[in-house]
């Protein structure tokens, strides 16, 4: 055959050779389907071009035929062409049957690529109306928008059990609480984001709460309500201006309803409501007026002609220790003996000019923190991480070098338990320092009270803040060698938070803003 081909190549003209080449390629390509034949090398006289995947159009009959042949012939060998040409295609790369327009269509047993489908169907959530009316919920309707929103945050069952009662299996929570918008003239709380969670997936919807109290809800034809003019705010009295607003806010609420606030106070060795009520000269100067029913008389001016008609009560408060501001919501209602029919009202009053945080001078915040040399020595004589770091520095003779040590919980907890707090008021002379205080509530010593006042670990005196072991940071030690003796110097920061709160009854810790004062502490002791 080869000799005949050579003879024809010699005799035939070039145009005939081209035709012959086409015939030869067609013949060879059909032979390539036989699995027993190996492909020829590219430089052979009869080259074989492997068929491309789109040169073949599989159909069900071909597949069945091929499967049958492959199963019946165990000697079939894989094609030795390039790996990328003969390796199995991924599901989304395999050729599919063509329709009449030559578009690739997936077979019934070959699912096409589809977007990820969520397991949870949130269509019931999507159908919820955007506006939610609280008109028939008197617990919220009769309060200011801020108070109603504060109460809703504490108890969301009005949504889960009543308004959204037809939703099954969802956990409901609020998102971006501080991002809501109040429209007092319409009695509307806007931009309320509620998160619906079910089976690990969640969806957030934005709602508008309507039907709440309006500030201009009194109709012109109604009789004038004299409660509007019953009280008005005074300028801040200098007998109160030296206090942090957070302390004053809590104590004013306690005086109005002491049982409610006794339930949230820490009682063991604590400076709490019971310790601070009335006039306790252990914590305040003798000139201080104290915390009692008459304290609010320094804040408000009353219309004496209406004293027998009305009574007032502070029901909510907000404070801003960063800027020295106080807000009070007062409920004014008829005295029972007055027999008046005027509706009760609530008014919010704001005061400025109280003590505020000083971030430029840490010693002007009445807080004086210290670590006694004897307590520092106890820490390095007790086996633990701090002692290990000191011994390592001495052994390697790292003298007069400021060394950063690990801020692990053991070191921070040890320092926290030893810290002493003194209240020093050289500016306003309203706070009084008669004893050293502790920050650690677990301290069993009866000698020092702890400033922790609430069950959540926050304080009341001299201001509402939270200081714990995690407040300690940036710990450095230096070993000084003088005349053959070693001295340990330590410095670290205590991060003290100053808060601004939302308007509420303050029974839970909820803030709208906080700023941190880095209070630097230095101490030293000789270590031999």
KOLDREN-653520 format. One line per 8 residues: number of its first residue (from 1); for each residue x, z, y of C-alpha. Coordinates in pm, 1 decimal. Layout:
BEGIN
NUM	X/Z/Y  ...
***
This chain:
BEGIN
1	0.0/0.0/0.0  281.4/92.0/238.1  466.9/-232.5/164.7  151.7/-432.7/240.2  105.5/-250.2/565.7  464.6/-321.5/671.4  417.7/-693.3/588.3  104.4/-709.2/801.0
9	278.5/-535.9/1089.7  548.4/-796.4/1075.6  311.3/-1096.9/1069.0  8.2/-991.4/1282.0  8.0/-1007.5/1663.9  3.0/-694.0/1877.7  -377.0/-705.2/1947.5  -444.6/-706.8/1573.0
17	-215.7/-409.5/1525.4  -430.3/-208.0/1767.2  -739.8/-282.8/1562.5  -559.4/-190.2/1243.9  -446.7/138.0/1398.7  -805.7/232.2/1471.8  -904.8/158.7/1114.5  -613.3/359.5/979.4
25	-698.1/666.9/1194.1  -1058.4/654.3/1080.8  -954.4/645.6/717.4  -705.0/929.3/757.7  -954.9/1149.4/947.7  -1199.4/1127.4/659.1  -927.7/1236.4/420.9  -854.5/1544.9/629.8
33	-1180.1/1695.8/511.4  -1033.6/1737.8/164.1  -901.2/2095.7/140.6  -631.1/2010.2/-119.1  -443.7/1781.0/118.8  -198.6/1930.9/365.1  -179.6/1785.1/714.7  104.4/1550.2/779.7
41	370.1/1634.1/1035.7  333.3/1466.7/1373.6  628.6/1232.0/1314.1  484.5/1079.3/995.5  370.3/718.4/1004.5  4.3/804.6/947.0  -62.5/1089.9/1196.7  -366.7/1316.9/1148.7
49	-556.9/1448.0/1445.1  -743.0/1773.4/1351.2  -1110.0/1753.1/1442.4  -1207.4/1957.7/1750.3  -1485.1/2215.7/1714.0  -1726.4/2004.9/1922.9  -1656.1/1692.7/1712.5  -1877.0/1842.6/1441.5
57	-2236.1/1944.2/1481.4  -2330.0/2194.7/1214.7  -2679.3/2191.8/1070.0  -2847.1/2400.9/809.2  -2799.4/2143.0/536.8  -2425.5/2116.6/603.4  -2384.5/2490.9/604.1  -2561.9/2528.2/273.5
65	-2357.4/2248.5/124.9  -2027.9/2391.2/246.5  -2113.8/2739.8/129.6  -2197.6/2602.9/-212.2  -1870.5/2409.4/-237.5  -1660.3/2698.4/-117.7  -1814.6/2941.5/-363.5  -1774.2/2707.1/-657.6
73	-1410.0/2619.1/-588.5  -1180.0/2923.9/-590.5  -873.4/2703.0/-534.3  -974.3/2603.4/-183.1  -697.5/2688.7/63.5  -726.3/2746.1/437.0  -623.2/2469.4/671.2  -269.9/2512.3/804.3
81	-345.4/2391.5/1156.7  -286.8/2615.1/1463.1  -440.9/2971.2/1449.1  -651.7/2917.2/1759.8  -805.4/2605.2/1600.3  -900.5/2743.8/1262.2  -953.7/3116.9/1324.5  -1320.2/3229.6/1319.9
89	-1482.4/3205.4/1657.8  -1631.6/3509.5/1828.2  -2012.4/3517.6/1818.4  -2044.3/3392.7/2173.2  -1795.2/3109.2/2114.8  -1938.3/2959.5/1795.1  -2097.1/2614.8/1830.3  -2471.6/2612.8/1812.7
97	-2735.6/2352.0/1735.8  -2810.3/2104.5/2013.0  -3145.5/2031.5/2161.3  -3257.8/1686.7/2268.0  -3076.7/1729.3/2602.4  -2749.6/1821.6/2435.8  -2782.9/2184.7/2557.1  -2647.8/2445.8/2322.0
105	-2924.5/2655.2/2167.9  -2866.6/2974.2/1968.2  -2994.4/2987.4/1609.3  -3253.1/3249.7/1519.2  -2990.5/3451.3/1333.8  -2739.1/3431.2/1621.7  -2852.8/3641.0/1925.2  -2738.1/3501.0/2257.9
113	-2559.6/3713.7/2515.1  -2808.8/3936.1/2690.9  -2771.0/4205.3/2962.7  -2748.1/4565.4/2844.6  -3094.5/4709.4/2788.2  -3157.8/5072.9/2891.4  -3292.7/5295.7/2619.8  -3524.3/5477.4/2861.9
121	-3819.1/5294.8/3015.2  -3851.1/5417.4/3374.1  -4161.8/5209.8/3447.5  -4372.8/5526.6/3475.8  -4131.1/5656.1/3740.8  -4142.0/5323.3/3925.4  -4521.4/5345.2/3945.5  -4516.1/5677.2/4134.1
129	-4639.9/5642.4/4493.9  -4381.1/5673.2/4767.0  -4590.6/5917.1/4971.6  -4669.3/6259.6/4826.4  -4926.8/6473.9/5003.1  -4886.4/6852.1/5006.2  -5194.8/6900.9/5220.6  -5371.2/7117.9/4961.7
137	-5069.5/7337.0/4889.5  -5118.6/7619.5/5139.8  -4791.8/7786.4/5039.3  -4610.7/7496.7/5203.2  -4863.0/7362.8/5453.3  -4874.7/7683.1/5660.7  -4498.1/7703.4/5703.6  -4255.3/7517.4/5922.0
145	-4107.1/7203.6/5769.3  -3769.0/7372.8/5726.1  -3922.3/7671.3/5546.3  -4138.8/7453.5/5324.7  -3836.5/7242.5/5227.4  -3632.3/7554.2/5152.4  -3907.3/7687.0/4922.1  -3940.5/7353.0/4743.6
153	-3568.9/7354.6/4666.8  -3596.5/7694.4/4499.8  -3897.9/7603.1/4287.9  -3945.9/7236.6/4200.2  -4226.9/7310.6/3951.0  -4481.6/7183.2/4203.2  -4338.1/6839.8/4125.5  -4272.3/6868.0/3753.3
161	-4590.5/7058.7/3659.0  -4843.9/6932.7/3913.9  -4754.2/6621.8/4109.2  -4564.0/6452.9/3825.5  -4750.0/6618.6/3538.6  -4815.3/6284.9/3366.8  -4444.3/6220.9/3328.1  -4327.4/6336.2/2987.6
169	-3978.0/6442.7/2889.8  -3813.3/6415.6/3232.3  -3589.0/6672.0/3402.1  -3645.5/6663.5/3777.3  -3388.8/6761.6/4041.6  -3322.1/6700.7/4410.7  -3031.9/6495.2/4543.2  -2869.4/6492.2/4888.9
177	-3070.3/6797.4/4997.4  -2921.5/6803.4/5346.2  -3011.6/6437.5/5404.9  -3385.7/6490.2/5450.0  -3547.2/6412.5/5787.4  -3812.7/6627.8/5955.7  -4087.3/6480.8/6171.9  -4254.4/6788.6/6319.7
185	-4514.1/6595.6/6516.9  -4645.4/6430.3/6197.1  -4581.4/6714.0/5952.6  -4362.3/6488.5/5739.5  -4041.2/6539.7/5542.5  -3877.3/6201.6/5488.2  -3588.3/6074.6/5272.6  -3655.1/6318.6/4985.5
193	-3444.0/6197.4/4694.3  -3564.0/6307.5/4350.4  -3365.1/6239.1/4036.2  -3547.3/6180.3/3706.0  -3331.2/6236.9/3396.2  -3428.9/6160.6/3038.5  -3218.0/6118.2/2724.4  -2895.1/6110.6/2923.7
201	-3011.9/5838.3/3165.1  -3138.0/5893.1/3516.2  -3309.9/5718.7/3805.8  -3343.9/5833.1/4167.2  -3649.3/5764.6/4382.6  -3695.2/5832.5/4753.7  -4022.3/5994.9/4860.4  -4201.6/6102.1/5177.7
209	-4375.4/6442.2/5179.8  -4682.5/6442.4/5401.2  -4967.6/6677.4/5490.0  -4743.9/6960.0/5610.9  -4766.0/7169.6/5925.4  -4755.4/6988.9/6259.8  -4614.6/7151.8/6569.8  -4882.1/6989.5/6789.0
217	-5171.6/7049.1/6550.4  -5380.2/7252.9/6799.1  -5666.1/7045.0/6936.1  -5718.6/7058.4/7313.8  -6078.8/7176.6/7276.4  -5981.7/7484.7/7076.8  -5942.7/7818.6/7256.8  -5590.8/7886.5/7377.5
225	-5379.4/8082.6/7134.1  -5204.6/8351.0/7338.3  -4954.1/8407.9/7060.1  -4749.6/8120.3/7204.3  -4658.9/8343.0/7498.0  -4635.1/8671.8/7312.6  -4257.2/8675.0/7271.9  -3967.1/8482.8/7417.8
233	-3593.8/8505.7/7351.0  -3354.1/8709.4/7562.8  -2992.0/8638.8/7640.1  -2770.8/8785.5/7370.1  -2716.2/9154.9/7434.0  -2350.8/9264.5/7443.3  -2439.2/9542.4/7198.8  -2497.1/9269.5/6938.5
241	-2275.4/8983.5/7054.5  -1967.3/9123.0/6879.3  -2131.0/9081.9/6537.5  -2097.6/8778.2/6316.2  -2441.1/8605.8/6308.0  -2451.0/8609.9/5926.5  -2444.8/8990.3/5914.7  -2714.5/9019.9/6181.4
249	-2936.7/8758.0/6012.5  -2932.2/8937.0/5677.0  -2988.7/9282.0/5826.4  -3283.9/9168.2/6040.0  -3451.2/9023.2/5729.9  -3374.7/9337.7/5529.7  -3539.0/9559.2/5791.6  -3857.0/9351.0/5767.2
257	-3873.8/9354.7/5385.4  -3618.7/9589.7/5228.6  -3747.8/9578.1/4869.1  -3705.0/9201.8/4852.5  -3337.3/9222.2/4945.6  -3251.1/9528.8/4741.7  -3314.3/9313.5/4434.2  -3023.5/9079.9/4513.2
265	-2763.6/9338.3/4621.7  -2463.8/9459.5/4424.0  -2491.6/9834.9/4387.9  -2162.9/9959.1/4241.2  -1913.3/10083.5/4504.3  -2046.1/9816.4/4737.7  -2095.6/9777.1/5112.3  -2451.2/9651.1/5082.8
273	-2780.7/9684.5/5269.7  -2817.9/10052.3/5186.0  -2473.1/10128.5/5324.9  -2526.6/9936.1/5647.8  -2885.2/10021.5/5743.5  -2958.3/10241.1/6042.7  -2637.3/10354.3/6209.9  -2342.9/10406.5/5975.3
281	-2039.2/10511.1/6181.5  -1810.7/10456.8/5883.1  -1839.1/10084.6/5948.3  -1946.7/10055.4/6312.9  -1850.8/10206.9/6642.7  -2052.3/10503.9/6762.5  -2192.4/10296.8/7049.4  -2350.8/10049.6/6808.5
289	-2733.3/10046.5/6815.8  -2767.1/10013.5/6437.8  -2996.9/9806.9/6218.5  -3358.9/9922.5/6231.4  -3704.8/9810.1/6343.0  -3597.6/9832.6/6705.5  -3298.1/9598.0/6671.8  -3502.1/9284.3/6734.4
297	-3618.7/9434.4/7065.8  -3271.0/9345.5/7193.0  -3336.7/8981.4/7105.6  -3696.1/8932.0/7222.0  -3897.2/9004.6/7532.5  -4262.3/9093.3/7458.1  -4580.7/9047.9/7654.1  -4677.6/9413.6/7671.0
305	-5044.3/9333.8/7737.8  -5072.5/9181.1/7390.6  -4890.4/9450.7/7195.3  -5219.2/9590.6/7068.3  -5343.6/9244.7/6963.2  -5052.9/9093.0/6776.7  -4772.5/9181.6/6542.0  -4459.3/8983.8/6467.0
313	-4227.8/8958.1/6169.5  -3899.7/8773.7/6111.9  -3957.6/8571.6/5795.8  -3661.3/8331.8/5788.2  -3319.8/8305.9/5947.3  -3017.8/8081.6/5974.8  -2667.4/8160.6/6093.0  -2357.2/7973.8/6200.7
321	-2042.3/8186.0/6188.6  -1834.6/7881.5/6281.7  -1995.1/7850.4/6626.5  -2148.8/8196.9/6673.6  -2515.8/8093.8/6655.4  -2828.6/8254.9/6511.8  -3175.5/8113.9/6439.0  -3485.6/8321.6/6361.9
329	-3828.5/8211.2/6248.1  -4093.8/8459.5/6357.0  -4447.8/8485.0/6226.7  -4699.4/8611.3/6482.9  -5044.4/8714.3/6363.2  -5340.5/8928.0/6465.1  -5335.1/9299.1/6405.9  -5606.0/9401.0/6163.3
337	-5767.1/9635.2/6414.9  -5788.7/9363.7/6683.7  -6069.2/9167.0/6509.9  -5930.5/8844.1/6661.4  -5986.4/8505.9/6497.8  -5687.2/8322.2/6646.4  -5477.4/8155.5/6373.7  -5131.3/8288.0/6292.2
345	-4835.8/8090.0/6419.1  -4465.1/8070.5/6348.7  -4197.6/7997.7/6605.8  -3826.5/7933.1/6569.5  -3584.7/8081.6/6823.4  -3215.8/7996.9/6856.5  -2947.1/8219.0/7007.5  -2589.9/8142.1/7107.1
353	-2302.9/8366.3/7208.8  -2228.6/8574.5/6897.9  -1890.3/8627.2/6739.9  -1745.3/8312.4/6587.2  -1452.8/8220.8/6366.0  -1112.3/8187.2/6525.8  -913.8/7928.5/6331.6  -617.6/7942.0/6569.5
361	-544.2/8313.0/6533.8  -618.4/8467.5/6195.6  -593.0/8821.1/6337.2  -893.6/8772.2/6567.5  -1152.0/8754.7/6290.1  -1171.7/9136.6/6224.4  -1032.7/9065.1/5874.7  -686.3/9206.8/5804.2
369	-557.3/9129.6/5454.1  -237.3/9274.5/5310.1  -39.9/9328.2/4990.4  141.6/9661.8/4983.9  510.1/9660.6/4875.9  430.5/9915.3/4604.5  158.2/9690.9/4465.0  393.4/9391.9/4469.5
377	649.9/9594.6/4273.2  381.4/9679.3/4016.7  315.9/9309.5/3966.0  678.5/9225.6/3885.8  737.9/9527.4/3662.4  435.1/9437.5/3451.9  504.7/9179.4/3187.0  350.4/8848.0/3288.8
385	398.2/8518.3/3463.7  508.5/8657.1/3803.0  776.3/8875.8/3643.5  895.7/8578.9/3437.9  932.7/8362.3/3749.9  1126.8/8633.6/3934.5  1359.2/8701.2/3638.0  1424.9/8329.5/3601.1
393	1519.1/8293.2/3968.0  1757.5/8591.9/3952.5  1921.2/8468.9/3631.9  1985.9/8124.5/3778.4  2102.2/8286.3/4108.6  1854.1/8089.6/4316.7  1904.1/8320.3/4612.3  1757.1/8256.1/4959.1
401	1561.8/7961.1/4825.7  1187.4/7927.9/4874.2  1048.9/7870.3/4525.3  698.2/7744.9/4453.5  555.9/7926.5/4153.3  273.5/7821.6/3925.5  -71.7/7890.7/4060.2  -211.5/7998.7/3726.8
409	-507.0/8232.1/3687.8  -292.0/8522.9/3569.9  -83.7/8530.9/3890.0  -381.5/8471.7/4120.1  -588.7/8738.8/3949.0  -303.3/8988.8/3972.2  -259.6/8927.9/4345.2  -635.6/8935.4/4407.3
417	-679.3/9276.0/4244.3  -403.4/9422.7/4464.4  -519.7/9283.0/4799.3  -631.5/9534.6/5062.8  -880.7/9454.5/5339.3  -899.3/9640.8/5669.1  -1153.8/9569.1/5941.0  -979.9/9560.7/6277.7
425	-1185.5/9488.3/6589.8  -959.2/9501.9/6894.2  -1171.2/9253.3/7087.8  -1533.1/9373.8/7084.2  -1490.7/9723.3/6940.6  -1813.2/9704.6/6741.3  -1676.5/9705.4/6386.2  -1497.3/10022.6/6282.9
433	-1212.0/10075.3/6037.5  -1225.1/10412.7/5864.7  -1111.8/10308.2/5517.1  -932.9/10030.6/5332.8  -1158.6/9804.6/5130.9  -1111.6/9604.8/4812.9  -1202.7/9245.3/4739.6  -1226.7/9291.9/4363.0
441	-1566.6/9412.3/4241.9  -1426.3/9507.4/3898.2  -1196.0/9769.8/4052.5  -1280.7/10100.0/3882.7  -1121.7/10314.8/4149.5  -1370.5/10526.5/4345.8  -1133.8/10547.2/4643.4  -1213.7/10207.1/4792.1
449	-1543.3/10028.0/4840.2  -1562.1/9657.1/4765.7  -1691.5/9416.5/5030.6  -1896.5/9237.1/4765.5  -2262.6/9293.0/4854.0  -2454.5/9043.3/4642.1  -2483.5/8963.3/4274.8  -2336.4/8616.6/4334.9
457	-2005.5/8769.1/4450.2  -2053.1/8710.9/4825.0  -2010.3/8970.8/5097.4  -2228.6/9101.9/5378.8  -1981.3/9306.0/5584.8  -1815.0/9217.4/5816.1  -1963.4/8868.4/5755.8  -2114.8/8664.3/5476.3
465	-1832.6/8495.5/5284.3  -1683.4/8473.5/4937.8  -1326.1/8563.1/4848.7  -1213.3/8558.1/4485.7  -900.3/8478.3/4286.0  -955.6/8106.3/4334.4  -926.5/8161.0/4710.3  -553.0/8225.4/4662.9
473	-319.9/7924.6/4692.7  30.1/7807.4/4793.8  228.2/8093.7/4636.4  602.5/8104.2/4714.6  873.5/8358.5/4629.5  1224.0/8405.1/4770.0  1498.3/8623.7/4619.6  1731.3/8770.6/4881.6
481	2060.8/8919.4/4764.4  2198.3/9176.8/5012.3  2495.2/9399.5/4931.1  2444.9/9355.6/4559.3  2073.7/9440.5/4578.2  1791.0/9197.2/4528.6  1480.3/9182.9/4742.6  1169.1/8984.9/4657.9
489	970.4/8819.2/4933.9  633.0/8660.3/4855.8  397.2/8457.3/5068.8  63.4/8295.4/4988.6  -263.4/8187.5/5147.1  -609.4/8334.0/5108.9  -867.0/8068.7/5191.2  -1158.6/8235.4/5371.8
497	-1476.5/8032.8/5415.8  -1694.3/8056.0/5726.7  -2046.1/7926.4/5670.1  -2340.9/7777.1/5854.5  -2667.8/7819.2/5662.7  -3004.0/7648.0/5646.2  -3318.5/7817.4/5774.6  -3453.4/8024.0/5483.5
505	-3509.5/8380.4/5365.1  -3138.7/8383.1/5264.3  -3210.5/8522.2/4917.5  -2995.2/8242.1/4775.5  -2662.9/8110.5/4900.9  -2742.3/7776.6/5065.8  -2519.1/7634.1/5337.3  -2524.0/7325.1/5554.3
513	-2158.7/7347.9/5654.7  -1842.8/7545.8/5585.6  -1490.5/7557.3/5725.2  -1186.7/7732.0/5580.8  -935.7/7962.4/5745.4  -600.4/7970.1/5564.4  -505.5/8336.7/5600.4  -130.5/8375.9/5537.9
521	-3.3/8692.9/5367.0  360.6/8805.1/5343.8  500.9/9100.0/5152.0  839.8/9214.3/5019.8  993.6/9481.4/4798.5  1336.8/9573.2/4663.0  1381.0/9498.2/4295.9  1729.6/9642.6/4230.1
***
